[in-house]
C-alpha cells in the first residue's frame, strides 16, 4: 500500500494511492499518524476499500503533497552509513551506528521550498531511506524482531548545513540538521510488502545534474540492525521517523558546490517516489 497526505500545511487529507487514484481515508482515520499506524491499519483500509467506503478525492491532482506521515514525536538519524560516503568525508566506516537527531519541524512535504538558513554558506543535500515506526519498540531482543515494528518506508532529504554541523558543532552534528524544513519527506509511505528495503536504488540531482547514485545494499548497518540498535537506547514510538544515512555524492566531499538560492534538488528512491525542492534565501519576518 501507498499512503499520502494532500492539502495545505496543517490541513492535509490522508489518502490511499491506488494506481492513478487517490482514495479518501477520512472514513478510516483523521490522519496518517502514530495512532493509525499502531493499529492493523492495512486490514482496516482493505476492509473499507472492499466495502466501497473510500471515495476518490476530487481535485487531488491539484493539491499540495504533504509529508506522508503527520509530525512525528522523534526523528532519529544514522550518520555515515555508506562506506563510500564515509570515505569521501575522510572518515573510517563506523563500527557501531552513529546517531544524531533532527527536530519534528524539519519534516515537510516532498516538494516544499527549503529555506537556506541565515548565514549559511554550506547547505547540502542527502538522499536517504526513511523508516517509519508502526509499533512501540524498546529493547528488542534481536534484529529479526524489527520487522514487526516497521510500518513502512519513505524518501527523505536529510538537508544539512555543514559549517553548523562540523565547524561550530561543539562535537555534535544536530546544529547543522535542525533548521525548519530540513527534512522533506515523501511523497508516499510505502508498506514493507511493496519494496525490498535492502535493495533499492537511490539518486539525487542538483539543477538536473546527477549527484548521488547508489543502492541500499551498500549500507553498513541494514534496516533491521538499525531498529534493533536504536531500541537499546531509545523507545521508538508509532509514527517516529528514522533516517538511515546517505551514499556518496554530496557537496561535503568537495567535488560539487554547496547549494545556493535558486538551486533545485531532486531525489528519488526506487519504489518510494521522487521529490523536488526549490532552495530559497532566508528573509527576515515582516
C-alpha positions as CSV (number, residue, x, y, z in Angstrom):
1,X,0.0,0.0,0.0
2,X,1.0,3.6,-0.6
3,X,-0.3,6.4,1.7
4,X,-0.1,10.1,1.1
5,X,-1.4,13.3,2.7
6,X,-2.7,16.0,0.4
7,X,-3.5,19.7,1.1
8,X,-2.3,22.8,2.8
9,X,0.2,22.5,5.7
10,X,-1.8,21.6,8.8
11,X,-4.9,20.6,6.9
12,X,-3.6,17.5,4.9
13,X,-6.1,14.9,3.9
14,X,-5.0,11.2,4.3
15,X,-5.3,9.2,1.1
16,X,-4.6,5.7,-0.2
17,X,-2.7,5.9,-3.5
18,X,-4.4,3.3,-5.7
19,X,-2.9,3.3,-9.2
20,X,-3.8,6.7,-10.6
21,X,-6.5,7.4,-7.9
22,X,-6.3,9.0,-4.5
23,X,-8.8,7.4,-2.2
24,X,-10.0,9.5,0.7
25,X,-9.2,7.8,4.0
26,X,-11.1,10.1,6.3
27,X,-13.8,7.4,6.9
28,X,-11.0,5.3,8.4
29,X,-8.6,7.8,10.1
30,X,-8.2,11.5,10.5
31,X,-4.5,11.3,9.7
32,X,-1.6,9.1,8.9
33,X,-0.2,9.3,12.4
34,X,1.1,7.1,15.2
35,X,-2.4,6.2,16.4
36,X,-3.4,5.0,12.9
37,X,-0.1,3.2,12.2
38,X,-0.1,1.4,15.6
39,X,-3.3,-0.5,14.6
40,X,-3.8,-3.2,12.0
41,X,-4.1,-0.3,9.5
42,X,-3.7,-2.3,6.3
43,X,-6.5,-4.6,7.2
44,X,-8.7,-1.7,8.2
45,X,-8.0,0.0,4.8
46,X,-8.6,-3.2,2.9
47,X,-11.9,-3.7,4.6
48,X,-13.0,-0.1,3.9
49,X,-12.0,-0.4,0.2
50,X,-13.9,-3.7,-0.1
51,X,-17.0,-2.1,1.4
52,X,-16.6,0.8,-1.1
53,X,-16.1,3.3,1.7
54,X,-13.1,5.1,0.2
55,X,-14.3,7.6,-2.4
56,X,-11.8,9.2,-4.8
57,X,-10.7,12.6,-3.6
58,X,-11.9,15.2,-6.0
59,X,-9.2,17.6,-7.3
60,X,-6.4,15.5,-5.7
61,X,-4.0,16.2,-8.6
62,X,-4.2,20.0,-7.8
63,X,-3.4,19.7,-4.1
64,X,-0.1,20.2,-2.4
65,X,1.6,16.9,-1.4
66,X,2.4,16.9,2.3
67,X,4.7,14.7,4.2
68,X,3.1,11.2,4.1
69,X,3.1,11.0,8.0
70,X,2.0,13.5,10.5
71,X,4.6,15.3,12.5
72,X,6.5,12.5,14.4
73,X,7.4,12.6,18.0
74,X,11.1,12.0,17.1
75,X,13.3,12.0,14.0
76,X,16.4,9.9,14.6
77,X,19.2,9.7,12.1
78,X,22.1,7.4,11.3
79,X,25.3,9.0,10.1
80,X,28.0,7.7,7.7
81,X,26.1,4.5,7.0
82,X,27.5,4.0,3.5
83,X,31.2,3.2,3.3
84,X,31.8,5.3,0.2
85,X,30.2,8.3,1.9
86,X,32.4,7.8,5.0
87,X,35.4,7.7,2.7
88,X,34.5,10.9,0.9
89,X,34.0,12.6,4.3
90,X,37.5,11.5,5.3
91,X,36.4,9.0,7.9
92,X,36.7,5.3,8.6
93,X,33.5,3.3,8.3
94,X,31.9,3.3,11.8
95,X,31.9,0.1,13.8
96,X,28.6,0.9,15.6
97,X,25.8,3.2,14.3
98,X,26.4,7.0,14.7
99,X,23.2,8.7,15.9
100,X,22.0,12.3,15.7
101,X,18.7,14.0,15.9
102,X,16.5,16.2,13.8
103,X,13.6,18.1,15.2
104,X,10.0,17.3,14.2
105,X,9.5,20.7,12.5
106,X,12.1,19.7,9.9
107,X,9.5,17.3,8.4
108,X,7.8,19.0,5.4
109,X,6.3,18.0,2.1
110,X,8.5,16.5,-0.6
111,X,8.1,19.4,-3.0
112,X,8.0,22.3,-0.5
113,X,10.5,25.1,-0.8
114,X,13.5,24.8,1.5
115,X,14.9,27.9,3.1
116,X,18.7,28.2,3.3
117,X,19.4,29.3,6.9
118,X,20.6,32.8,7.7
119,X,24.4,32.9,7.4
120,X,24.7,29.5,5.7
121,X,27.3,29.0,3.1
122,X,27.4,25.2,3.1
123,X,23.9,23.8,2.7
124,X,24.0,20.3,1.4
125,X,21.6,17.6,0.1
126,X,21.4,13.9,1.2
127,X,19.0,11.3,-0.3
128,X,18.0,8.8,2.4
129,X,15.8,5.8,3.0
130,X,13.4,6.6,5.9
131,X,11.9,4.0,8.2
132,X,8.5,4.8,9.8
133,X,7.8,3.0,13.1
134,X,4.4,1.3,13.4
135,X,4.7,-0.4,16.9
136,X,6.4,0.7,20.0
137,X,10.0,-0.7,20.1
138,X,12.1,-0.9,23.3
139,X,14.9,-3.3,24.0
140,X,14.3,-5.6,21.0
141,X,15.9,-9.0,21.6
142,X,17.4,-9.3,18.1
143,X,17.4,-7.6,14.6
144,X,14.9,-10.2,13.5
145,X,12.3,-8.6,15.8
146,X,12.5,-5.3,13.9
147,X,10.1,-6.2,11.1
148,X,7.1,-6.3,13.4
149,X,7.8,-2.7,14.4
150,X,8.1,-1.1,10.9
151,X,5.0,0.5,9.3
152,X,6.7,1.4,6.1
153,X,9.4,3.4,4.2
154,X,9.7,6.9,2.8
155,X,12.1,9.0,0.7
156,X,13.8,11.7,2.8
157,X,16.2,14.5,2.1
158,X,18.4,15.0,5.1
159,X,19.3,18.6,4.3
160,X,22.4,19.6,6.2
161,X,24.4,22.8,6.9
162,X,28.0,21.6,7.1
163,X,29.6,24.6,8.8
164,X,26.9,24.4,11.5
165,X,27.3,20.6,11.6
166,X,31.1,20.4,11.8
167,X,32.8,23.7,12.3
168,X,30.7,25.2,15.1
169,X,29.1,21.9,16.3
170,X,30.7,21.5,19.7
171,X,31.2,17.8,18.8
172,X,27.5,17.1,17.9
173,X,26.0,17.2,14.4
174,X,22.5,18.3,15.1
175,X,23.2,22.1,14.8
176,X,23.6,21.5,11.0
177,X,20.5,19.3,10.7
178,X,17.6,21.1,12.5
179,X,16.7,24.2,10.5
180,X,12.9,24.3,9.8
181,X,12.1,22.3,6.6
182,X,15.4,20.4,6.6
183,X,13.7,17.1,6.1
184,X,11.4,16.9,3.0
185,X,9.6,13.6,3.3
186,X,7.6,11.6,0.9
187,X,5.7,11.6,-1.4
188,X,4.4,8.3,-0.1
189,X,4.6,6.0,2.9
190,X,5.0,2.6,1.3
191,X,4.3,-0.6,3.3
192,X,7.1,-3.2,3.7
193,X,5.4,-5.7,1.5
194,X,5.7,-3.4,-1.5
195,X,9.6,-3.0,-1.5
196,X,12.8,-4.8,-0.6
197,X,14.5,-2.2,1.6
198,X,17.8,-4.0,1.3
199,X,18.0,-3.4,-2.5
200,X,16.7,0.0,-3.5
201,X,18.4,2.4,-5.9
202,X,18.8,6.0,-4.5
203,X,19.6,9.0,-6.7
204,X,19.9,12.8,-6.3
205,X,20.3,15.6,-8.8
206,X,21.0,19.3,-8.5
207,X,19.8,21.6,-11.3
208,X,19.3,18.4,-13.4
209,X,22.9,17.3,-12.9
210,X,23.4,13.9,-11.3
211,X,25.0,13.8,-7.8
212,X,24.3,10.6,-5.9
213,X,23.6,7.2,-7.4
214,X,23.8,4.2,-5.1
215,X,21.8,1.3,-3.6
216,X,20.7,0.5,-0.1
217,X,22.6,-2.8,-0.4
218,X,25.7,-0.7,0.3
219,X,24.5,0.3,3.8
220,X,26.9,-0.6,6.6
221,X,24.0,-1.2,9.0
222,X,20.8,-2.5,7.5
223,X,17.3,-1.6,8.4
224,X,16.8,-4.4,11.0
225,X,20.1,-3.7,12.6
226,X,19.3,0.0,12.9
227,X,15.9,-0.5,14.5
228,X,17.3,-3.1,16.9
229,X,20.3,-1.0,17.9
230,X,18.2,2.2,18.5
231,X,15.7,0.2,20.6
232,X,18.5,-0.4,23.1
233,X,18.8,3.3,23.8
234,X,15.5,5.0,22.9
235,X,11.9,3.9,23.0
236,X,10.7,4.2,19.4
237,X,7.0,5.3,19.2
238,X,4.5,4.7,16.4
239,X,4.9,7.4,13.7
240,X,8.5,8.1,14.6
241,X,10.9,8.5,11.6
242,X,14.4,7.0,11.3
243,X,16.8,8.2,8.5
244,X,19.3,5.6,7.6
245,X,22.2,7.5,6.1
246,X,23.2,8.8,2.7
247,X,25.5,7.5,0.0
248,X,28.5,9.3,-1.6
249,X,28.0,12.3,-3.9
250,X,27.3,15.2,-1.6
251,X,28.9,18.7,-1.6
252,X,30.8,18.0,1.6
253,X,33.3,15.9,-0.3
254,X,34.4,19.0,-2.3
255,X,33.6,17.8,-5.8
256,X,30.4,19.8,-6.0
257,X,29.4,23.3,-4.9
258,X,27.1,23.8,-2.0
259,X,23.5,24.9,-2.6
260,X,22.5,28.5,-3.2
261,X,19.2,30.3,-3.6
262,X,17.6,29.3,-6.9
263,X,19.0,25.8,-6.9
264,X,16.7,22.8,-7.5
265,X,17.3,19.5,-5.8
266,X,15.6,16.3,-7.0
267,X,15.9,13.0,-5.1
268,X,14.3,9.6,-5.6
269,X,14.3,6.1,-4.3
270,X,13.2,3.1,-6.3
271,X,9.6,2.2,-5.5
272,X,9.2,5.1,-3.0
273,X,8.8,8.1,-5.3
274,X,10.5,11.3,-6.2
275,X,11.0,14.8,-4.6
276,X,11.8,18.2,-6.0
277,X,12.7,21.2,-3.9
278,X,13.5,24.8,-4.7
279,X,16.0,26.3,-2.4
280,X,15.3,29.9,-1.4
281,X,17.1,32.6,0.5
282,X,16.3,33.3,4.2
283,X,14.4,36.6,4.7
284,X,13.6,38.3,8.0
285,X,10.0,38.0,9.1
286,X,8.0,41.2,8.3
